[in-house]
Amino acid sequence: MKLGREFFARSVHEVAPELIGCMLLVDGVGGPIVEVEAYDREDPASHGFRGETPRNRAMFGPPGHAYVYRSYGIHWCLNLVCEEEGGAAAVLLRALEPVYGVDEMRARRGLDEPRLLAAGPGRLCQALGVTRAHDGLPLDRPPFELRAGEGETEIVRGPRVGISRAADLPWRYGLAGSRYLSRRFPVSARRPA
């Protein structure tokens, strides 16, 4: 089943764990999402915390759209915008399991190791060919395709990584036992979502 805009018209804290196991394709390249992080409007680590700017405008738009930004001036990062009163809530995609278009991912990333193709937000975007040109695009139309996961998934949660503010919040979600995570979850944080 394809995920439409109504899937994202909810709290980022409901959407984020439900994205684990969902299939993401960009122009036919991708795989199941195995790791995400949630960011809401009240979160000091969120790009929308201080208000709307030209850079984060998509984050204040309607749910079900992409918000793409460049991290540290080097890597593109893909976020999926969710419903939030006043806008500015999104799920950062941290990792997926390479399943479709693996040869294309290898060419884009310049390496063969499947585990490293899309493990990390920047790697994921490079592997999928996501750039600023995807910012603001609807997630329910090409080049994007999002489908619900099949079967039950065991989800772990823990603190977010790579941020300095509100890093202790347990808003990072991952597929338990996946070898494609960007980083392992601390043993102390391994609890069901």
N, CA and C atoms as an extended XYZ file, in Angstrom:
579
Properties=species:S:1:pos:R:3:atomname:S:1:resname:S:1:resid:I:1 pbc="F F F"
N         0.828       -1.170        0.000 N   MET     1
C         0.000        0.000        0.000 CA  MET     1
C         0.888        1.255        0.000 C   MET     1
N         0.588        2.173       -0.904 N   LYS     2
C         1.340        3.428       -0.974 CA  LYS     2
C         0.934        4.346        0.168 C   LYS     2
N         1.914        5.073        0.685 N   LEU     3
C         1.655        6.029        1.758 CA  LEU     3
C         1.350        7.386        1.145 C   LEU     3
N         0.184        7.925        1.467 N   GLY     4
C        -0.215        9.234        0.969 CA  GLY     4
C         0.033       10.323        1.988 C   GLY     4
N        -0.401       11.497        1.657 N   ARG     5
C        -0.186       12.650        2.536 CA  ARG     5
C        -0.858       12.483        3.889 C   ARG     5
N        -1.978       11.733        3.916 N   GLU     6
C        -2.685       11.549        5.186 CA  GLU     6
C        -1.823       10.807        6.210 C   GLU     6
N        -0.903        9.962        5.741 N   PHE     7
C         0.002        9.260        6.655 CA  PHE     7
C         0.843       10.257        7.447 C   PHE     7
N         1.232       11.364        6.806 N   PHE     8
C         2.098       12.364        7.431 CA  PHE     8
C         1.321       13.465        8.150 C   PHE     8
N        -0.013       13.439        8.050 N   ALA     9
C        -0.848       14.458        8.680 CA  ALA     9
C        -1.111       14.096       10.135 C   ALA     9
N        -0.053       13.740       10.842 N   ARG    10
C        -0.101       13.351       12.259 CA  ARG    10
C         1.166       13.842       12.926 C   ARG    10
N         1.216       13.639       14.219 N   SER    11
C         2.405       14.022       14.980 CA  SER    11
C         3.640       13.290       14.462 C   SER    11
N         4.739       14.003       14.446 N   VAL    12
C         6.016       13.415       14.032 CA  VAL    12
C         6.380       12.230       14.928 C   VAL    12
N         5.902       12.250       16.157 N   HIS    13
C         6.228       11.182       17.100 CA  HIS    13
C         5.412        9.912       16.843 C   HIS    13
N         4.318       10.027       16.137 N   GLU    14
C         3.574        8.850       15.680 CA  GLU    14
C         4.163        8.337       14.375 C   GLU    14
N         4.483        9.247       13.479 N   VAL    15
C         4.953        8.880       12.141 CA  VAL    15
C         6.333        8.229       12.176 C   VAL    15
N         7.260        8.798       12.938 N   ALA    16
C         8.657        8.334       12.906 CA  ALA    16
C         8.798        6.827       13.133 C   ALA    16
N         8.274        6.253       14.220 N   PRO    17
C         8.463        4.810       14.393 CA  PRO    17
C         7.739        3.982       13.335 C   PRO    17
N         6.637        4.509       12.805 N   GLU    18
C         5.883        3.766       11.791 CA  GLU    18
C         6.579        3.749       10.438 C   GLU    18
N         7.575        4.605       10.242 N   LEU    19
C         8.340        4.593        8.988 CA  LEU    19
C         9.342        3.439        8.940 C   LEU    19
N         9.694        2.882       10.091 N   ILE    20
C        10.651        1.774       10.107 CA  ILE    20
C        10.030        0.577        9.383 C   ILE    20
N        10.735        0.094        8.381 N   GLY    21
C        10.248       -1.017        7.570 CA  GLY    21
C         9.517       -0.584        6.322 C   GLY    21
N         9.139        0.697        6.206 N   CYS    22
C         8.485        1.188        4.988 CA  CYS    22
C         9.494        1.245        3.850 C   CYS    22
N         9.022        1.034        2.634 N   MET    23
C         9.878        1.032        1.451 CA  MET    23
C         9.936        2.435        0.860 C   MET    23
N        11.148        2.974        0.708 N   LEU    24
C        11.360        4.271        0.075 CA  LEU    24
C        12.133        4.067       -1.213 C   LEU    24
N        11.579        4.591       -2.300 N   LEU    25
C        12.258        4.572       -3.591 CA  LEU    25
C        12.306        5.986       -4.140 C   LEU    25
N        13.432        6.342       -4.750 N   VAL    26
C        13.581        7.611       -5.458 CA  VAL    26
C        14.015        7.238       -6.861 C   VAL    26
N        13.136        7.474       -7.823 N   ASP    27
C        13.364        7.034       -9.206 CA  ASP    27
C        13.711        5.546       -9.259 C   ASP    27
N        13.013        4.746       -8.448 N   GLY    28
C        13.176        3.296       -8.467 CA  GLY    28
C        14.350        2.754       -7.676 C   GLY    28
N        15.112        3.629       -7.013 N   VAL    29
C        16.289        3.215       -6.245 CA  VAL    29
C        15.980        3.362       -4.759 C   VAL    29
N        16.265        2.330       -3.960 N   GLY    30
C        16.048        2.445       -2.524 CA  GLY    30
C        15.877        1.118       -1.831 C   GLY    30
N        15.067        1.123       -0.763 N   GLY    31
C        14.845       -0.069        0.044 CA  GLY    31
C        14.093        0.288        1.303 C   GLY    31
N        13.989       -0.679        2.233 N   PRO    32
C        13.275       -0.416        3.470 CA  PRO    32
C        14.034        0.548        4.391 C   PRO    32
N        13.289        1.466        4.980 N   ILE    33
C        13.856        2.412        5.941 CA  ILE    33
C        14.166        1.661        7.232 C   ILE    33
N        15.394        1.813        7.744 N   VAL    34
C        15.790        1.096        8.957 CA  VAL    34
C        16.151        2.015       10.126 C   VAL    34
N        16.233        3.336        9.881 N   GLU    35
C        16.597        4.252       10.971 CA  GLU    35
C        16.126        5.662       10.656 C   GLU    35
N        15.502        6.309       11.653 N   VAL    36
C        15.000        7.677       11.508 CA  VAL    36
C        15.184        8.425       12.826 C   VAL    36
N        15.019        9.745       12.762 N   GLU    37
C        14.976       10.592       13.954 CA  GLU    37
C        13.831       11.576       13.811 C   GLU    37
N        13.141       11.861       14.922 N   ALA    38
C        12.028       12.805       14.935 CA  ALA    38
C        12.488       14.166       15.443 C   ALA    38
N        11.951       15.225       14.819 N   TYR    39
C        12.224       16.614       15.227 CA  TYR    39
C        10.910       17.376       15.196 C   TYR    39
N        10.505       17.947       16.343 N   ASP    40
C         9.263       18.716       16.367 CA  ASP    40
C         9.557       20.201       16.583 C   ASP    40
N         8.506       21.004       16.528 N   ARG    41
C         8.636       22.466       16.576 CA  ARG    41
C         9.244       22.969       17.886 C   ARG    41
N         8.996       22.286       18.986 N   GLU    42
C         9.498       22.724       20.286 CA  GLU    42
C        10.909       22.232       20.582 C   GLU    42
N        11.487       21.511       19.665 N   ASP    43
C        12.782       20.860       19.833 CA  ASP    43
C        13.908       21.846       19.483 C   ASP    43
N        14.791       22.181       20.428 N   PRO    44
C        15.865       23.131       20.129 CA  PRO    44
C        16.858       22.623       19.079 C   PRO    44
N        16.851       21.323       18.785 N   ALA    45
C        17.732       20.780       17.740 CA  ALA    45
C        17.086       20.831       16.361 C   ALA    45
N        15.814       21.193       16.301 N   SER    46
C        15.094       21.243       15.027 CA  SER    46
C        15.445       22.495       14.234 C   SER    46
N        15.502       22.350       12.918 N   HIS    47
C        15.762       23.513       12.062 CA  HIS    47
C        14.623       24.525       12.122 C   HIS    47
N        13.430       24.106       12.518 N   GLY    48
C        12.289       25.007       12.583 CA  GLY    48
C        12.104       25.690       13.928 C   GLY    48
N        12.959       25.397       14.881 N   PHE    49
C        12.809       25.916       16.240 CA  PHE    49
C        12.801       27.437       16.285 C   PHE    49
N        13.634       28.075       15.511 N   ARG    50
C        13.754       29.546       15.539 CA  ARG    50
C        12.888       30.247       14.492 C   ARG    50
N        12.073       29.484       13.789 N   GLY    51
C        11.175       30.093       12.814 CA  GLY    51
C        11.560       29.785       11.376 C   GLY    51
N        10.716       30.257       10.480 N   GLU    52
C        10.876       29.963        9.057 CA  GLU    52
C        11.969       30.815        8.414 C   GLU    52
N        12.754       30.180        7.556 N   THR    53
C        13.786       30.839        6.759 CA  THR    53
C        13.694       30.292        5.337 C   THR    53
N        14.389       30.895        4.384 N   PRO    54
C        14.377       30.317        3.036 CA  PRO    54
C        14.897       28.872        3.019 C   PRO    54
N        15.864       28.568        3.890 N   ARG    55
C        16.445       27.225        3.916 CA  ARG    55
C        15.437       26.175        4.393 C   ARG    55
N        14.646       26.497        5.427 N   ASN    56
C        13.758       25.491        6.020 CA  ASN    56
C        12.292       25.649        5.620 C   ASN    56
N        11.999       26.440        4.604 N   ARG    57
C        10.620       26.753        4.221 CA  ARG    57
C         9.760       25.500        4.031 C   ARG    57
N        10.318       24.448        3.411 N   ALA    58
C         9.540       23.225        3.164 CA  ALA    58
C         9.073       22.589        4.467 C   ALA    58
N         9.825       22.789        5.531 N   MET    59
C         9.473       22.216        6.825 CA  MET    59
C         8.204       22.850        7.385 C   MET    59
N         7.870       24.057        6.953 N   PHE    60
C         6.677       24.766        7.392 CA  PHE    60
C         5.510       24.564        6.439 C   PHE    60
N         5.733       23.816        5.388 N   GLY    61
C         4.687       23.574        4.401 CA  GLY    61
C         3.780       22.434        4.806 C   GLY    61
N         2.964       21.975        3.865 N   PRO    62
C         2.034       20.893        4.187 CA  PRO    62
C         2.750       19.577        4.450 C   PRO    62
N         2.120       18.703        5.234 N   PRO    63
C         2.728       17.389        5.491 CA  PRO    63
C         2.806       16.569        4.212 C   PRO    63
N         3.720       15.584        4.234 N   GLY    64
C         3.848       14.704        3.079 CA  GLY    64
C         4.731       15.257        1.981 C   GLY    64
N         5.626       16.157        2.336 N   HIS    65
C         6.580       16.724        1.389 CA  HIS    65
C         8.000       16.497        1.907 C   HIS    65
N         8.956       16.626        0.998 N   ALA    66
C        10.367       16.465        1.360 CA  ALA    66
C        10.942       17.790        1.834 C   ALA    66
N        11.771       17.716        2.848 N   TYR    67
C        12.594       18.846        3.278 CA  TYR    67
C        14.035       18.373        3.153 C   TYR    67
N        14.783       19.006        2.239 N   VAL    68
C        16.171       18.616        1.978 CA  VAL    68
C        17.076       19.795        2.308 C   VAL    68
N        18.094       19.525        3.091 N   TYR    69
C        19.065       20.571        3.439 CA  TYR    69
C        20.473       19.993        3.356 C   TYR    69
N        21.441       20.893        3.293 N   ARG    70
C        22.842       20.475        3.259 CA  ARG    70
C        23.421       20.571        4.671 C   ARG    70
N        24.035       19.487        5.113 N   SER    71
C        24.633       19.425        6.441 CA  SER    71
C        26.124       19.724        6.362 C   SER    71
N        26.566       20.656        7.187 N   TYR    72
C        27.981       21.053        7.235 CA  TYR    72
C        28.510       21.466        5.860 C   TYR    72
N        27.616       21.907        4.981 N   GLY    73
C        28.016       22.346        3.648 CA  GLY    73
C        28.511       21.228        2.753 C   GLY    73
N        28.284       19.977        3.147 N   ILE    74
C        28.818       18.838        2.396 CA  ILE    74
C        27.734       17.870        1.943 C   ILE    74
N        26.939       17.358        2.889 N   HIS    75
C        26.007       16.258        2.617 CA  HIS    75
C        24.568       16.740        2.575 C   HIS    75
N        23.783       16.205        1.629 N   TRP    76
C        22.351       16.443        1.617 CA  TRP    76
C        21.699       15.522        2.636 C   TRP    76
N        20.628       15.999        3.262 N   CYS    77
C        19.863       15.204        4.216 CA  CYS    77
C        18.386       15.295        3.852 C   CYS    77
N        17.703       14.152        3.886 N   LEU    78
C        16.295       14.076        3.504 CA  LEU    78
C        15.417       13.912        4.739 C   LEU    78
N        14.424       14.790        4.848 N   ASN    79
C        13.439       14.759        5.932 CA  ASN    79
C        12.051       14.664        5.319 C   ASN    79
N        11.137       14.023        6.035 N   LEU    80
C         9.760       13.890        5.602 CA  LEU    80
C         8.903       14.736        6.530 C   LEU    80
N         8.224       15.738        5.975 N   VAL    81
C         7.487       16.730        6.758 CA  VAL    81
C         6.186       16.131        7.289 C   VAL    81
N         5.939       16.381        8.577 N   CYS    82
C         4.727       15.894        9.252 CA  CYS    82
C         3.851       17.064        9.672 C   CYS    82
N         2.638       16.743       10.130 N   GLU    83
C         1.698       17.754       10.606 CA  GLU    83
C         2.168       18.297       11.945 C   GLU    83
N         2.055       19.588       12.119 N   GLU    84
C         2.383       20.221       13.402 CA  GLU    84
C         1.729       21.586       13.368 C   GLU    84
N         1.030       21.941       14.419 N   GLU    85
C         0.428       23.263       14.454 CA  GLU    85
C         1.532       24.298       14.327 C   GLU    85
N         1.442       25.130       13.326 N   GLY    86
C         2.478       26.116       13.073 CA  GLY    86
C         3.618       25.582       12.224 C   GLY    86
N         3.546       24.324       11.836 N   GLY    87
C         4.566       23.731       10.961 CA  GLY    87
C         5.825       23.339       11.693 C   GLY    87
N         6.821       22.972       10.945 N   ALA    88
C         8.178       22.690       11.428 CA  ALA    88
C         8.339       21.387       12.187 C   ALA    88
N         7.790       20.300       11.690 N   ALA    89
C         8.039       18.976       12.254 CA  ALA    89
C         8.422       18.060       11.099 C   ALA    89
N         9.478       17.271       11.294 N   ALA    90
C         9.924       16.390       10.217 CA  ALA    90
C        10.690       15.198       10.779 C   ALA    90
N        10.720       14.144        9.977 N   VAL    91
C        11.466       12.935       10.305 CA  VAL    91
C        12.704       12.895        9.424 C   VAL    91
N        13.874       12.873       10.040 N   LEU    92
C        15.133       12.740        9.312 CA  LEU    92
C        15.362       11.264        9.002 C   LEU    92
N        15.606       10.953        7.730 N   LEU    93
C        15.929        9.580        7.350 CA  LEU    93
C        17.418        9.367        7.559 C   LEU    93
N        17.772        8.417        8.421 N   ARG    94
C        19.175        8.160        8.752 CA  ARG    94
C        19.759        6.967        8.001 C   ARG    94
N        18.938        5.966        7.643 N   ALA    95
C        19.500        4.783        6.974 CA  ALA    95
C        18.402        3.949        6.332 C   ALA    95
N        18.778        3.259        5.275 N   LEU    96
C        17.899        2.263        4.673 CA  LEU    96
C        18.723        1.079        4.190 C   LEU    96
N        18.045       -0.039        3.994 N   GLU    97
C        18.698       -1.248        3.487 CA  GLU    97
C        18.664       -1.203        1.969 C   GLU    97
N        19.809       -1.239        1.305 N   PRO    98
C        19.832       -1.193       -0.161 CA  PRO    98
C        19.217       -2.460       -0.753 C   PRO    98
N        18.143       -2.303       -1.527 N   VAL    99
C        17.475       -3.449       -2.143 CA  VAL    99
C        17.296       -3.234       -3.640 C   VAL    99
N        16.794       -2.067       -4.039 N   TYR   100
C        16.532       -1.768       -5.443 CA  TYR   100
C        17.547       -0.762       -5.978 C   TYR   100
N        18.086       -1.048       -7.167 N   GLY   101
C        19.058       -0.141       -7.780 CA  GLY   101
C        20.399       -0.144       -7.075 C   GLY   101
N        20.790       -1.286       -6.542 N   VAL   102
C        22.031       -1.366       -5.768 CA  VAL   102
C        23.242       -0.998       -6.616 C   VAL   102
N        23.272       -1.399       -7.879 N   ASP   103
C        24.404       -1.037       -8.745 CA  ASP   103
C        24.490        0.475       -8.935 C   ASP   103
N        23.331        1.111       -9.051 N   GLU   104
C        23.322        2.573       -9.179 CA  GLU   104
C        23.808        3.226       -7.887 C   GLU   104
N        23.395        2.685       -6.750 N   MET   105
C        23.883        3.201       -5.468 CA  MET   105
C        25.387        3.047       -5.365 C   MET   105
N        25.899        1.897       -5.759 N   ARG   106
C        27.348        1.668       -5.710 CA  ARG   106
C        28.089        2.677       -6.579 C   ARG   106
N        27.566        2.945       -7.774 N   ALA   107
C        28.212        3.908       -8.673 CA  ALA   107
C        28.197        5.309       -8.056 C   ALA   107
N        27.081        5.711       -7.495 N   ARG   108
C        26.973        7.040       -6.885 CA  ARG   108
C        27.868        7.193       -5.667 C   ARG   108
N        27.996        6.118       -4.899 N   ARG   109
C        28.793        6.177       -3.673 CA  ARG   109
C        30.257        5.832       -3.908 C   ARG   109
N        30.565        5.173       -5.035 N   GLY   110
C        31.950        4.824       -5.324 CA  GLY   110
C        32.505        3.739       -4.428 C   GLY   110
N        31.625        2.825       -3.990 N   LEU   111
C        32.077        1.701       -3.158 CA  LEU   111
C        31.140        0.520       -3.347 C   LEU   111
N        31.595       -0.660       -2.917 N   ASP   112
C        30.836       -1.891       -3.104 CA  ASP   112
C        30.131       -2.378       -1.848 C   ASP   112
N        30.623       -2.052       -0.673 N   GLU   113
C        30.102       -2.600        0.582 CA  GLU   113
C        28.636       -2.205        0.805 C   GLU   113
N        27.700       -3.145        0.692 N   PRO   114
C        26.279       -2.816        0.830 CA  PRO   114
C        25.931       -2.136        2.154 C   PRO   114
N        26.580       -2.542        3.243 N   ARG   115
C        26.261       -1.975        4.547 CA  ARG   115
C        26.519       -0.478        4.618 C   ARG   115
N        27.444        0.013        3.823 N   LEU   116
C        27.804        1.431        3.882 CA  LEU   116
C        27.148        2.293        2.803 C   LEU   116
N        26.343        1.703        1.951 N   LEU   117
C        25.751        2.468        0.852 CA  LEU   117
C        24.790        3.553        1.337 C   LEU   117
N        23.946        3.232        2.315 N   ALA   118
C        22.930        4.197        2.753 CA  ALA   118
C        22.818        4.239        4.273 C   ALA   118
N        23.925        4.030        4.975 N   ALA   119
C        23.963        4.059        6.439 CA  ALA   119
C        24.465        5.416        6.897 C   ALA   119
N        23.546        6.324        7.113 N   GLY   120
C        23.856        7.702        7.485 CA  GLY   120
C        23.088        8.630        6.565 C   GLY   120
N        22.631        9.779        7.059 N   PRO   121
C        21.802       10.676        6.246 CA  PRO   121
C        22.462       11.133        4.952 C   PRO   121
N        23.742       11.493        5.003 N   GLY   122
C        24.443       11.940        3.800 CA  GLY   122
C        24.653       10.811        2.810 C   GLY   122
N        25.041        9.656        3.295 N   ARG   123
C        25.232        8.487        2.433 CA  ARG   123
C        23.916        8.090        1.763 C   ARG   123
N        22.834        8.114        2.551 N   LEU   124
C        21.521        7.763        2.025 CA  LEU   124
C        21.161        8.673        0.848 C   LEU   124
N        21.318        9.967        1.029 N   CYS   125
C        20.975       10.905       -0.045 CA  CYS   125
C        21.864       10.720       -1.262 C   CYS   125
N        23.145       10.515       -1.055 N   GLN   126
C        24.050       10.285       -2.185 CA  GLN   126
C        23.662        9.011       -2.925 C   GLN   126
N        23.363        7.946       -2.197 N   ALA   127
C        22.989        6.673       -2.812 CA  ALA   127
C        21.697        6.789       -3.612 C   ALA   127
N        20.748        7.580       -3.114 N   LEU   128
C        19.456        7.735       -3.790 CA  LEU   128
C        19.452        8.864       -4.816 C   LEU   128
N        20.514        9.652       -4.859 N   GLY   129
C        20.569       10.774       -5.796 CA  GLY   129
C        19.728       11.959       -5.352 C   GLY   129
N        19.482       12.097       -4.041 N   VAL   130
C        18.668       13.196       -3.515 CA  VAL   130
C        19.536       14.441       -3.371 C   VAL   130
N        19.018       15.566       -3.873 N   THR   131
C        19.708       16.862       -3.796 CA  THR   131
C        18.702       17.947       -3.410 C   THR   131
N        19.153       19.163       -3.369 N   ARG   132
C        18.276       20.303       -3.061 CA  ARG   132
C        17.110       20.386       -4.048 C   ARG   132
N        17.277       19.849       -5.248 N   ALA   133
C        16.204       19.860       -6.252 CA  ALA   133
C        14.970       19.092       -5.774 C   ALA   133
N        15.131       18.207       -4.790 N   HIS   134
C        14.011       17.434       -4.255 CA  HIS   134
C        13.286       18.159       -3.117 C   HIS   134
N        13.849       19.269       -2.639 N   ASP   135
C        13.261       20.013       -1.529 CA  ASP   135
C        11.863       20.498       -1.896 C   ASP   135
N        10.891       20.207       -1.026 N   GLY   136
C         9.524       20.672       -1.227 CA  GLY   136
C         8.663       19.777       -2.099 C   GLY   136
N         9.244       18.736       -2.698 N   LEU   137
C         8.463       17.861       -3.568 CA  LEU   137
C         7.534       16.968       -2.748 C   LEU   137
N         6.342       16.658       -3.306 N   PRO   138
C         5.430       15.758       -2.602 CA  PRO   138
C         5.975       14.340       -2.585 C   PRO   138
N         5.757       13.656       -1.479 N   LEU   139
C         6.288       12.309       -1.307 CA  LEU   139
C         5.404       11.236       -1.937 C   LEU   139
N         4.203       11.617       -2.386 N   ASP   140
C         3.289       10.639       -2.969 CA  ASP   140
C         3.272       10.687       -4.495 C   ASP   140
N         4.280       11.336       -5.081 N   ARG   141
C         4.408       11.406       -6.538 CA  ARG   141
C         5.860       11.208       -6.942 C   ARG   141
N         6.085       10.748       -8.185 N   PRO   142
C         7.468       10.595       -8.650 CA  PRO   142
C         8.220       11.909       -8.518 C   PRO   142
N         9.501       11.833       -8.182 N   PRO   143
C        10.371       10.666       -8.196 CA  PRO   143
C        10.268        9.788       -6.946 C   PRO   143
N         9.458       10.223       -5.937 N   PHE   144
C         9.349        9.466       -4.694 CA  PHE   144
C         8.288        8.381       -4.794 C   PHE   144
N         8.524        7.288       -4.093 N   GLU   145
C         7.511        6.271       -3.871 CA  GLU   145
C         7.730        5.720       -2.470 C   GLU   145
N         6.688        5.793       -1.668 N   LEU   146
C         6.721        5.283       -0.290 CA  LEU   146
C         5.623        4.252       -0.134 C   LEU   146
N         6.001        3.061        0.319 N   ARG   147
C         5.031        1.996        0.537 CA  ARG   147
C         5.121        1.507        1.975 C   ARG   147
N         3.977        1.113        2.506 N   ALA   148
C         3.930        0.572        3.865 CA  ALA   148
C         4.771       -0.686        3.945 C   ALA   148
N         5.352       -0.910        5.116 N   GLY   149
C         6.132       -2.119        5.344 CA  GLY   149
C         5.230       -3.335        5.401 C   GLY   149
N         5.836       -4.493        5.218 N   GLU   150
C         5.081       -5.742        5.265 CA  GLU   150
C         5.455       -6.509        6.519 C   GLU   150
N         4.454       -6.957        7.251 N   GLY   151
C         4.701       -7.744        8.449 CA  GLY   151
C         5.081       -6.894        9.643 C   GLY   151
N         5.313       -7.575       10.745 N   GLU   152
C         5.679       -6.920       11.995 CA  GLU   152
C         7.164       -6.547       11.987 C   GLU   152
N         7.483       -5.422       12.589 N   THR   153
C         8.875       -5.016       12.732 CA  THR   153
C         9.157       -4.750       14.201 C   THR   153
N        10.309       -5.191       14.662 N   GLU   154
C        10.717       -4.896       16.030 CA  GLU   154
C        11.531       -3.614       16.000 C   GLU   154
N        11.047       -2.636       16.721 N   ILE   155
C        11.667       -1.309       16.695 CA  ILE   155
C        12.379       -1.047       18.011 C   ILE   155
N        13.577       -0.454       17.905 N   VAL   156
C        14.292        0.016       19.080 CA  VAL   156
C        14.332        1.535       19.023 C   VAL   156
N        14.489        2.143       20.175 N   ARG   157
C        14.577        3.606       20.219 CA  ARG   157
C        15.663        4.013       21.185 C   ARG   157
N        16.176        5.200       20.958 N   GLY   158
C        17.225        5.709       21.811 CA  GLY   158
C        17.495        7.161       21.507 C   GLY   158
N        18.554        7.715       22.091 N   PRO   159
C        18.873        9.124       21.869 CA  PRO   159
C        19.345        9.372       20.432 C   PRO   159
N        19.081       10.579       19.980 N   ARG   160
C        19.529       10.971       18.640 CA  ARG   160
C        21.035       11.153       18.630 C   ARG   160
N        21.613       11.157       17.434 N   VAL   161
C        23.070       11.267       17.311 CA  VAL   161
C        23.435       12.444       16.412 C   VAL   161
N        24.661       12.933       16.577 N   GLY   162
C        25.174       13.989       15.712 CA  GLY   162
C        24.630       15.370       15.995 C   GLY   162
N        24.003       15.560       17.154 N   ILE   163
C        23.485       16.878       17.515 CA  ILE   163
C        23.997       17.233       18.913 C   ILE   163
N        23.982       18.530       19.239 N   SER   164
C        24.463       18.952       20.555 CA  SER   164
C        23.325       19.369       21.471 C   SER   164
N        22.185       19.793       20.913 N   ARG   165
C        21.046       20.204       21.727 CA  ARG   165
C        20.026       19.073       21.810 C   ARG   165
N        19.479       18.847       22.968 N   ALA   166
C        18.415       17.856       23.197 CA  ALA   166
C        18.791       16.476       22.662 C   ALA   166
N        20.060       16.146       22.725 N   ALA   167
C        20.546       14.867       22.208 CA  ALA   167
C        20.074       13.688       23.049 C   ALA   167
N        19.671       13.946       24.277 N   ASP   168
C        19.256       12.855       25.161 CA  ASP   168
C        17.831       12.383       24.907 C   ASP   168
N        17.055       13.122       24.127 N   LEU   169
C        15.676       12.716       23.863 CA  LEU   169
C        15.667       11.408       23.067 C   LEU   169
N        14.847       10.439       23.446 N   PRO   170
C        14.839        9.132       22.781 CA  PRO   170
C        13.986        9.141       21.512 C   PRO   170
N        14.339       10.003       20.576 N   TRP   171
C        13.546       10.181       19.369 CA  TRP   171
C        14.232        9.609       18.133 C   TRP   171
N        15.143        8.693       18.353 N   ARG   172
C        15.779        7.956       17.254 CA  ARG   172
C        15.190        6.547       17.264 C   ARG   172
N        14.753        6.081       16.095 N   TYR   173
C        14.102        4.787       15.979 CA  TYR   173
C        14.836        3.953       14.935 C   TYR   173
N        14.945        2.663       15.212 N   GLY   174
C        15.634        1.784       14.274 CA  GLY   174
C        15.037        0.398       14.232 C   GLY   174
N        15.361       -0.318       13.187 N   LEU   175
C        14.940       -1.699       13.025 CA  LEU   175
C        15.874       -2.571       13.850 C   LEU   175
N        15.324       -3.268       14.821 N   ALA   176
C        16.131       -4.104       15.714 CA  ALA   176
C        16.917       -5.134       14.902 C   ALA   176
N        18.221       -5.222       15.188 N   GLY   177
C        19.073       -6.219       14.551 CA  GLY   177
C        19.526       -5.894       13.148 C   GLY   177
N        19.146       -4.748       12.591 N   SER   178
C        19.555       -4.408       11.226 CA  SER   178
C        21.055       -4.124       11.166 C   SER   178
N        21.708       -4.665       10.154 N   ARG   179
C        23.130       -4.382        9.961 CA  ARG   179
C        23.345       -3.100        9.148 C   ARG   179
N        22.245       -2.442        8.756 N   TYR   180
C        22.340       -1.254        7.901 CA  TYR   180
C        22.161        0.055        8.669 C   TYR   180
N        22.092       -0.007       10.000 N   LEU   181
C        21.968        1.214       10.801 CA  LEU   181
C        23.218        2.076       10.643 C   LEU   181
N        23.058        3.383       10.806 N   SER   182
C        24.221        4.276       10.736 CA  SER   182
C        25.103        4.096       11.964 C   SER   182
N        24.477        3.831       13.106 N   ARG   183
C        25.178        3.568       14.367 CA  ARG   183
C        24.332        2.604       15.179 C   ARG   183
N        25.001        1.800       15.980 N   ARG   184
C        24.270        0.915       16.875 CA  ARG   184
C        23.541        1.725       17.923 C   ARG   184
N        22.485        1.144       18.431 N   PHE   185
C        21.791        1.743       19.561 CA  PHE   185
C        22.485        1.278       20.837 C   PHE   185
N        22.682        2.162       21.815 N   PRO   186
C        23.293        1.726       23.070 CA  PRO   186
C        22.435        0.635       23.712 C   PRO   186
N        23.069       -0.318       24.329 N   VAL   187
C        22.335       -1.411       24.976 CA  VAL   187
C        21.331       -0.861       25.966 C   VAL   187
N        21.708        0.166       26.690 N   SER   188
C        20.794        0.761       27.689 CA  SER   188
C        19.567        1.401       27.053 C   SER   188
N        19.657        1.748       25.783 N   ALA   189
C        18.537        2.427       25.111 CA  ALA   189
C        17.663        1.463       24.329 C   ALA   189
N        18.024        0.205       24.296 N   ARG   190
C        17.262       -0.753       23.489 CA  ARG   190
C        15.970       -1.140       24.183 C   ARG   190
N        14.966       -0.371       23.929 N   ARG   191
C        13.646       -0.691       24.470 CA  ARG   191
C        12.629       -0.497       23.365 C   ARG   191
N        11.546       -1.229       23.386 N   PRO   192
C        10.534       -1.096       22.335 CA  PRO   192
C         9.993        0.315       22.273 C   PRO   192
N         9.645        0.736       21.061 N   ALA   193
C         9.069        2.074       20.883 CA  ALA   193
C         7.641        2.083       21.375 C   ALA   193
